[in-house]
Amino acid sequence: MPPNHYHIAIIGAGAAGLQLALAMRSDPFFAEQRILLLEKDGKDENDRTWCFWEKGEGKCDSLLTQSWAQGDFFYKDQHHPLNLLPYRYKMLRGLDFYRFAKQELAAAPNITWLTEEVVKVANGEPIRIVGRQGEYSADWVFDSRLPEEFLALQPSPSGARRYVLQPFKGWVVRTPDDRFDPTRFTMMDYRLRWRDTTSFTYVLPMSAREALVEFTLFVPTLPLAEVYEEMLRQYFDKILKIKDFEIVETEFGIIPMTDFPFEKYSVGKHIRIGTAGGWVKPSSGYSFKNCERNSQKIIENLKAGRPANTGLFSSKFRFYDSVFLGVLQAQNKLGPSLFNDMYAKNDIQKIFAFLDNETTLTEDLGIISSFPKGPFLQSFFNLLTR
Ligand SMILES: Cc1cc2nc3c(=O)[nH]c(=O)nc-3n(C[C@H](O)[C@H](O)[C@H](O)COP(=O)(O)OP(=O)(O)OC[C@H]3O[C@@H](n4cnc5c(N)ncnc54)[C@H](O)[C@@H]3O)c2cc1C
């Protein structure tokens, strides 16, 4: 076998690439397979914090910064306390995960991590990978780079493709005295919104004196850069009523929420993963847990000799997501009351199962009936005619 040939190449050591590599590392089926991980960055900074919900124990429990069994949802004068058990809402710092993964993968003799930027992948047998520093080939390529066609797409309130952006800015703050309850987190607080958009704040207390507070929007067009900090300041002032705090870290990100058909860009043994594979839940923007679930499915598929991406995509839930995104895209101001309807009328356990694509048709109908019919029917008919 030529030295630059591998059985499996993974492009990108992010949430998806690392979870896939770790899952391969812990399955003896892959022990004899040469696996190459190509990542352009050092992955030595805390570039994001992941939150996700999970029932019982999880694979990352020893790495978590915090987890909560109790939460809150706020809208106008309404407050819905959330009792999550058997779920917990878990918080994982990116850097803690990168460090752990680096250590685990370095101990695997069959896995090579290269700092390398991939510029081109040419499908064939084997698949050719062109990097800035060298060329490689592999039988299978799992690729976290976004397809060019998606990068060219612009979100807009009237675009044919359902595409809403989830921009957010957060501050990790410290207070001189006890101001937070570390046993509860705020899932969504719609009491303060930017103009009449779908925008909210969430609060993740790590201790009585430290919390990550983020202002988030689900919008078809981005606000001006100063809006996030202005809204965060207002939230501290008017809602939390905390005047004295120190900002110790900031986080900014934009998550795409879209029904773009990412799965079409997986061809043969060149499979897109993570955001590039459509693993971000279009209606919520969450994907960390999907990366774990889908990595496991890929492994089962490879072991069974099935196409690697079998069963990764649900047309039923994609349809629901498209309809919901259509409402957020065309009638953005309705978002807060729609989320309020969902949290007011359903148990959080049912909501989590629905967002995890795990509910039955009867359960789906229970959730769907929480919403007013008009905007959804309109979005549905627009979908039929696009
Ligand atoms: C700030 C932030 C916070 C988020 N918080 C949450 C959250 O709380 N919960 C949740 O579920 N989701 C969250 N998300 C959404 C989603 O989970 C993350 O974006 C997740 O990291 C996506 O995984 P990924 O592997 O597709 O991409 P990434 O984690 O971004 O990994 C992609 C990797 O590929 C590398 N790469 C890209 N191009 C190349 C190339 N040409 N050659 C080599 N390497 C390349 C990148 O450097 C990167 O390391 C968040 C996103 C952001 C940006």
Ligand as a Chemical Component Dictionary entry (heavy atoms), coordinates in Angstrom:
data_LIG
# 
_chem_comp.id                   LIG 
_chem_comp.type                 NON-POLYMER 
_chem_comp.pdbx_formal_charge   0 
_chem_comp.three_letter_code    LIG 
# 
loop_
_chem_comp_atom.comp_id 
_chem_comp_atom.atom_id 
_chem_comp_atom.alt_atom_id 
_chem_comp_atom.type_symbol 
_chem_comp_atom.charge 
_chem_comp_atom.model_Cartn_x 
_chem_comp_atom.model_Cartn_y 
_chem_comp_atom.model_Cartn_z 
_chem_comp_atom.pdbx_ordinal 
LIG C1  C1  C 0 -19.925 29.076 18.321 1  
LIG C2  C2  C 0 -20.815 27.890 18.048 2  
LIG C3  C3  C 0 -21.551 27.320 19.077 3  
LIG C4  C4  C 0 -22.381 26.225 18.828 4  
LIG N1  N1  N 0 -23.099 25.689 19.866 5  
LIG C5  C5  C 0 -23.821 24.576 19.651 6  
LIG C6  C6  C 0 -24.496 23.946 20.727 7  
LIG O1  O1  O 0 -24.522 24.456 21.843 8  
LIG N2  N2  N 0 -25.133 22.767 20.495 9  
LIG C7  C7  C 0 -25.151 22.189 19.258 10 
LIG O2  O2  O 0 -25.691 21.098 19.098 11 
LIG N3  N3  N 0 -24.583 22.809 18.216 12 
LIG C8  C8  C 0 -23.913 23.970 18.370 13 
LIG N4  N4  N 0 -23.294 24.563 17.315 14 
LIG C9  C9  C 0 -23.558 24.029 15.961 15 
LIG C10 C10 C 0 -22.731 22.785 15.624 16 
LIG O3  O3  O 0 -22.831 21.808 16.608 17 
LIG C11 C11 C 0 -21.290 23.114 15.469 18 
LIG O4  O4  O 0 -21.098 24.055 14.454 19 
LIG C12 C12 C 0 -20.480 21.841 15.174 20 
LIG O5  O5  O 0 -19.171 22.153 15.556 21 
LIG C13 C13 C 0 -20.590 21.371 13.742 22 
LIG O6  O6  O 0 -19.730 20.274 13.553 23 
LIG P1  P1  P 0 -18.865 20.118 12.249 24 
LIG O7  O7  O 0 -17.910 19.017 12.495 25 
LIG O8  O8  O 0 -19.734 20.058 11.055 26 
LIG O9  O9  O 0 -18.075 21.500 12.108 27 
LIG P2  P2  P 0 -16.881 22.036 12.965 28 
LIG O10 O10 O 0 -16.975 21.623 14.379 29 
LIG O11 O11 O 0 -16.802 23.486 12.646 30 
LIG O12 O12 O 0 -15.634 21.271 12.362 31 
LIG C14 C14 C 0 -15.216 21.389 11.021 32 
LIG C15 C15 C 0 -13.711 21.279 11.025 33 
LIG O13 O13 O 0 -13.255 21.172 9.683  34 
LIG C16 C16 C 0 -12.073 21.935 9.559  35 
LIG N5  N5  N 0 -11.935 22.271 8.151  36 
LIG C17 C17 C 0 -12.771 23.027 7.392  37 
LIG N6  N6  N 0 -12.311 23.109 6.132  38 
LIG C18 C18 C 0 -11.186 22.344 6.094  39 
LIG C19 C19 C 0 -10.274 22.038 5.056  40 
LIG N7  N7  N 0 -10.426 22.522 3.831  41 
LIG N8  N8  N 0 -9.240  21.242 5.343  42 
LIG C20 C20 C 0 -9.059  20.751 6.605  43 
LIG N9  N9  N 0 -9.884  21.019 7.626  44 
LIG C21 C21 C 0 -10.937 21.803 7.373  45 
LIG C22 C22 C 0 -12.332 23.143 10.454 46 
LIG O14 O14 O 0 -11.138 23.786 10.818 47 
LIG C23 C23 C 0 -13.041 22.506 11.637 48 
LIG O15 O15 O 0 -12.161 22.106 12.638 49 
LIG C24 C24 C 0 -22.480 25.679 17.524 50 
LIG C25 C25 C 0 -21.760 26.286 16.491 51 
LIG C26 C26 C 0 -20.948 27.383 16.739 52 
LIG C27 C27 C 0 -20.208 28.004 15.581 53 
# 
loop_
_chem_comp_bond.comp_id 
_chem_comp_bond.atom_id_1 
_chem_comp_bond.atom_id_2 
_chem_comp_bond.value_order 
_chem_comp_bond.pdbx_ordinal 
LIG C1  C2  SING 1  
LIG C2  C3  SING 2  
LIG C2  C26 DOUB 3  
LIG C3  C4  DOUB 4  
LIG C4  N1  SING 5  
LIG C4  C24 SING 6  
LIG N1  C5  DOUB 7  
LIG C5  C6  SING 8  
LIG C5  C8  SING 9  
LIG C6  O1  DOUB 10 
LIG C6  N2  SING 11 
LIG N2  C7  SING 12 
LIG C7  O2  DOUB 13 
LIG C7  N3  SING 14 
LIG N3  C8  DOUB 15 
LIG C8  N4  SING 16 
LIG N4  C9  SING 17 
LIG N4  C24 SING 18 
LIG C9  C10 SING 19 
LIG C10 O3  SING 20 
LIG C10 C11 SING 21 
LIG C11 O4  SING 22 
LIG C11 C12 SING 23 
LIG C12 O5  SING 24 
LIG C12 C13 SING 25 
LIG C13 O6  SING 26 
LIG O6  P1  SING 27 
LIG P1  O7  DOUB 28 
LIG P1  O8  SING 29 
LIG P1  O9  SING 30 
LIG O9  P2  SING 31 
LIG P2  O10 DOUB 32 
LIG P2  O11 SING 33 
LIG P2  O12 SING 34 
LIG O12 C14 SING 35 
LIG C14 C15 SING 36 
LIG C15 O13 SING 37 
LIG C15 C23 SING 38 
LIG O13 C16 SING 39 
LIG C16 N5  SING 40 
LIG C16 C22 SING 41 
LIG N5  C17 SING 42 
LIG N5  C21 SING 43 
LIG C17 N6  DOUB 44 
LIG N6  C18 SING 45 
LIG C18 C19 SING 46 
LIG C18 C21 DOUB 47 
LIG C19 N7  SING 48 
LIG C19 N8  DOUB 49 
LIG N8  C20 SING 50 
LIG C20 N9  DOUB 51 
LIG N9  C21 SING 52 
LIG C22 O14 SING 53 
LIG C22 C23 SING 54 
LIG C23 O15 SING 55 
LIG C24 C25 DOUB 56 
LIG C25 C26 SING 57 
LIG C26 C27 SING 58 
# 
